[in-house]
Amino acid sequence: MSRPERTGAPEQFYSTAEAKKYAANKRMNEVQMHMAERAVDLLQLPAGKPALILDAGCGSGVGGQVVASYGHFMIGLDISQAMLEVAESTDAGDVLKGDMGQGFRFRGGSFDGAISISALQWLLLPDDAQREAEERLLAFFTSLSRCLRSGARAVLQLYPEDAEHMDQVVAVAKRCGLFGGVVVDFPNSSKAKKFFVVLQRQSADKDLAQAIFDLRALQEGRLGKSRGKRTGMSRRQRMEVMRASGAVGGKRNRDGKKLAVLK
């Protein structure tokens, strides 16, 4: 049986018919719910304190329902309109359409945590616009690092094809100021084994700025705009990149919490 991410783009694979079939599959929903519960547990959020959680690749909204059951609030992002329509029919929180492989522009420090269930493996292959895995992962992790508050965790469950894919995910995340490792549940079971990348946003603005700089170089090279290899940047360039990306600054509400809105 071929892997879904090798059959085409996710927005094509998760058609209206597939989204309905997915939502009606009780067994599949139970598995997704258990993985989402595990992901939220690994976030280690303070008890009794509602948090704002990003669900990247939220799909039909199962993760959002789990987040809500813990007393937290979710904003979900997914590329499939059909899956989002299913999510909107549930108590999954607020959802919006977007490609996590192109990044997202929430204000810096908006989220107290992030989860992603069965989505990240879609970024490990080139997309229809010929963005390679490194570029797509950089776009995702720079956005993720930027929108998490300092010290917040991200827990990303995925189905890697091999160890190299997992190593690549962790390495790119580290370049973006997200540090951690891999948790493997049921490591001795071929069917039940689950991989979770557990990361923490550290105060590494220099690393994040360099990653954004590297991402732009990859994008310009793909579009034929590259003027040669760029490996470093000045402090002034770092600050300019951070301000332009929304990683610094941003309005706050009356409680002092940054608003989680798109720029």
Disulfide bonds with the S-S distance in Angstrom:
none
